């Protein structure tokens, strides 16, 4: 992490913040699914695995950046790898390889420190996201362990949004107010300080040499760190540390990962984007529900006509002597049966579509993956609607076929009681 005069945000809560954001991204239930490490798969396995995840996690930690005389250059990389594993244990994500290089211009004066340009770094992140987007991934979270990388990541987020790709990243400067009061004893600092040293004493104590740790904090505004002094020279503040590392200990580093994810959830507003996406997804089923309702209205009108015709024929049959033939009544009974099933299946389709919409919102609220259930309900709705239309088509065909019935007997025509219902084409 880069120099700053802010109170030090302990690095460990990044695991918690990243977990909270990833949970708000993902529709997968964390307790029923496991993360997958992409680099361990074949391309055939990757093709299948990527279909089961919503979020890809990219850890970012410099592998060659100074961290004072007591911490290794790979400090941020080790930290990023640790936090990545913690997030992957709590949230089902696709884990991409950790990025080892980034935009760290403030450290180039220290031998061994490497930085790439801001534009180059931004393009690298965007290219990774675009590549995975081509394989079906739309959401990405960068577990960022730096400060100077925050700006390029924000620019990448805006540009990717225009392509329909969602990118979020951790801003470690926003974690300050989530730390327990009194956890740190240092005067200030954000780099190679008490918080970072404590974390490394807990995560990888073999990488810390506390005998070389020294107080290196200057509270004066605008203070710029200098290069380490040559051998024998005095360097009261140029060792690359910005706090009081001697006060560090593994206790502080141990407590931070235990902070609850719910306390840090407000740091990201991705849930707003998610609810918007859910509303967009249910628009199509909502329109389908309107169409099914219109079809049910047609079916009901059809049934009413058939019932009215059958009632009229029964009344006239009771008045005729001899009685009228039963052939048309038999046709009407079959048509009634077909329309009744068309209405039943259409109503079932409407019910299934309503459940699709309901479970879509319920899954968002409860953070439970109802994907397979929603898909099954939608398939059932389509099957019911298809069968209902098939019955309706059969009823229409039967109605048209009834027009080819034999002519009525002469005695019916001579009675002079041919009405509108007996006119050709007036039977359905």
N, C-alpha and C positions, 0 to 999 in steps of 0.2 A: 504494500500500500504506500501511496505517495505522501509527502510531507504536507501537513496542514496544521493550523493553529486551533482546530476544533478539539473538543474533548474526544478522547479516543473511543471509537466504536469497536468493541471487542469482536474479533473476527469470527469466533465460534457461532454467534447467532445467525450468521449467513446460512448455515445449514437449516435453521428453523425457518428463516424468511423464504428461502428457496423452496422448502417443503410446502409452506403455506400457499405460495403462488402456484406451484405446480399442482397442488390439490385443486385450486380454483380453476386451473386450466383443464384438468383431466376429467374425463367421464368414466374412467376405470375405477372400480372400487379397490382401495389400497390393500385391503385384507384378503382379497381373493385373486389378485394377480401379482406377478413378479416382474421386476424390471429385466430388460435384456441388454446385454453388452454387444453392440453391433459388430465390433471387430472380431468377436469370437465365432461369428456365423459364416457359413458359405452364402453365396448370393442366392441360392435356391432357398435356404433356410430364412434368409433375410426377407425375401419376397413374401413368404408366408407370415413371418413374425410381425412385419411392419403394419399389417392390417389390423392388429389387435391393440394398437397404442395410439394415443392422441398427441402425446408430447415427446419431443426429443430434448434431452438434456445435454448441454455443452458446458463443461467446466473450463474455466479460463484461469491459468496461473503461470506466471513467468518462471521459467526454469533457470534463467541466468539474469538475476537482478540483485543488486547489493542489499543486504539486510544487516548492516553494521558488522563489527568484527566478531560477533559471537554467534551469528546465524549464517547458514549456508546460502549460496546464491539460488539454490533450488527451493527455497523456503516456500514461496507462493505455490509452486507446483505441488509440493507435498501436501500443503494445506488444501488446495483445490481437489486433489485426488481423494483426500479423506472426506471432505464435505460432499463430494460427488457420491461416494459410497454410502454415506448416511442418507442422502436424499433418495438414492435408488432403493434403499432398504424400506423407506417409508412410503414411497409413491411409485406406482408402476409407470416407468418411462423407458424410452429407448436411449441408452447411454452412448453418446458419441465420444471418440477419442478426445482427451484433454488438449486444449490449445496451449502451447508452451511459449508462444511469442505474442507480444502485443505492443501497444503504443505506450512506452514508458520513457519519454524524453528527459525527465528530470534526473535520471540515474546514469546517463551516459558518461558523466565525469568520473564514475567509479569503474575501475578495471573489471572486466568480465561482464558488465551489464550490457544487455542488447535490447534495442528498441526498433520497431518498424514504424513507418509513417502512419499517421492517422487515417489517411485515405486508403492506404494499403490494408491496414487492419480492418477497416469497415468493409472493404470489398471482400476480404477473406471470409468474414462472418456471413456476408450476404450470399456469397457463392456456395457456402456450405448449406445454408438454408434453401437456396434455390435448387441445389442438387437433390436434397432430401424431399423437397416439395414435389419433384418429378416422380418420386417413389410413393407419393400419397401422404406425406407428413405435412401438416399445415401449421403446427404450433411448436415453437422453440423457446427454450429458456436457457439463458447464458448465466451460469453461476460465476459471476465476476468477482475476482479478488483484488481488483485494482481501482484506482480513482481516476487516473487520466484516461482510462478506457471507457468511462461512463459516457462522455460526449460522443465519440464515434459510434458507440452502441445505440445511443438515442437516435442518431441520424440513420443508422441501419434500420431501426425499428420503423421510422417514418417511411422510408423508401420501400421496404418490404410490404408495408400495409397496403400500398398502392397496387401490389401484385396479388393481394389476397392472402398474404402470409403473415401470421401473427408471431411477433418476437417480443419477448420480455427479458429483462436482465436485472440482476441484483445491484442495488445501489447501496454500498456499505455505509455511506454517509448518513443514511436515513435510519440506521439501527441504534443510534445513540440513546434515544429516549426509551428504548426497550430493555436496557440493561438494568439489573437490580442496583439500587443506590448503594454506594460504598463498596462495590465489587472491586474497583480498581483504586490503587493508592497513589498512582503517579500524578504529577502536576498537569500533564497533557501530552499530546503526541498521537500519531497514527501509524508510525512506521518503525518496525523493529523495536517496539515499545513493550510495556508491561503486558498488554493484552496479547500481542502477537507472540512474544516470548513465552508467555504462560501457555498459550495454545500449543506451541511446539514442544514444550516440556511435557505436555500431556499426550500429544499425538506421536511425536518422534523425538524423545529426549536425547537420543544418540546424535542428533544433528545440532544440539545446543552446547556451546562452551561458555558456561556462566563465569568462568575465571576471566574472560575477556570482555564481559559486559560492563558498561560504564554509563554513568549519567550523562546524557547528551540532549538536553532540552533547554531551549532559550525562549522564554515567553514573549520576547520583544516582537511587535508586529513587523512583518515583512522580512524577518530573518531568513537569510539564504544559507543553506549548508555549503560547506566547502569540501574540497577533496581532503582525504586523510593527509596529515602532515608527513613530511619525509622522516626517516629514522632520526631520532634525537631531537626533532622539532616539537613544539607545543601545538596541540590541536584541541583546544578546549571546546569542541562542539562540531567537529568535522568528521566523525566516524560513521556517519550514516544512520545513527539511531536518533530518535526524537523523543525519548522519554526516560524512564528510570528502570532499565531492565533488571538491575539487582533486586528490585522488589518483586520480580515475577516469580511465580510458582505454579505448579501443576493444578492447584486447587481451583484457581480462577478459570484455567483452561478446561477443567473438568465440568464445572457448573454450567458453563454457557451452552453446551449442546443439549442440556436438559430443559431449556426454556421451551414453553409450550408454543406450538405453531399457531394456535388460535390468537395469541397475543400479538402476532405480527401480521395477521391476515390483512388489515387495512392498508398495508404499504403498497398494495397493487389494486387496480380497479378492473382487473380482467373479468371479474364476475359480471360487470356491466356489459362487456362485449359478449360474454357467453349467453346471457339472457336474450340479448339482441339476436344472436345466432339461433337460439331455440325458437324465438318468435318467427324468424324467417323460415326455419325448417317446417314449422307446422302450418304455414300459409297454404301450401299445396294440399295437405289433407283437409284443411278447412274449406277450400274451394271444392274439393271432391265431395265433402259432406253436403254442400249446397246442391251439387249436381244430383246426388243420390236422393235428396229430398224432393227434387223436381221429378225424378223418375217415379218415386213412390206416389206422387200426386197423379201422374199419368196412369199408374197401375190401379189406383183406387177408383178413378173415373171409369176405367175399363171394366172393373168388377161391378160397379154400379149399373152400367149399361146392360151387362150380361144378366144380372139379377133381375132388373126391371123387365127385360125381354122374357125371361123364364117365367116370371110372375104373370105377365100378360098372357102367355101361352097356356098356362095352367087354368086361368080364369075362363078363357075361351073354350078350352077343351072340356071343362065341366058343363058348358052350355050347349056344346055341339051334340047332335044325335044323328048318326053315330059319332063317337069321339074322334077327335083329330089324331093322326098318327103320332107316335112317340119319338120319331127319329130326330127331330130338331131339338126336342127337350134333352135327348141324350148328348147331342153335340154341345148344348149349353152347359150341361153338367160337367163335361170334360173341360170346357173353357173356364168354368168357374174354378175347377181344381187347379188348372195351370196358373191362373191369375193369382189365386190364393198363395201358391208357392212362390210366385214371383215377388209378391209383397213381403212374404216371410223372409226370403233371402235378401231382398233389398233392405229390409229393416235390420237384419243381421249385419249387413255390410256397413250401414250407418253406425250401428253400435260399435263395431270393430274400429272404424275410423275415429270415433269419439274417444275410444280407449287409447288409440295411438297418440292423439293430442294430449290426453290426460297424463299418460306415462312419460311423455317427452318432458313436460313441465315437472312432474314428480321426480324424475331422475335428476333434473337440475337442482331442485330444492334439497333433495336428500343426498346428492352426490353419489348416486348409485347408478351403475351401468345397466339400463334396461334395453340396451341396443338390440339384443336378440329377441326379447319379448316384443318390442315395437315392430321389428321386422316380421315376426311371426303373425302378429295381429294385422299388419298391413297385407300380408299374403292372404290371410283368411278373409279380409275384407274384399280383396280383388276376386278371390274364388267365389265368395257368396254373390258378389255383384255379377260376375260372369254367368253363374248358374241362373240367377234371377232373370237376366236378360235372355238367356236361352229359353227359359220357360215362357217368357213374354213373346218371344219370336214364334214359339210353337203355337201359342194361343192365337196370334195374329194369322198364322198359316191356316189354322183350323177354321177360323172365322171366314177367311176368304174361300176355303174349300167348301164351306156350307152353302155358298151361293150356287153350287152345282147340284143341289138337291132336285129330285124329280118334281115335275109340275104338280100343282095342287089338283085334287079331284074336281071334276066339273060341278059336283054338288056344292063345293065350298064357294066357287065363283058365283053360282046362281043365287046364293043367299044374299048377295049384295052387301055383305059385311066386310069386304076388303078394306082395311084401314091403313093408316100410314105405316103401322108396324108390319103389315103383310106385303107392302110394296117391295118390288125387287130391290135388293140392296139394303133393306130396312131391318135386317135380322141381327145385326151386330152393332 
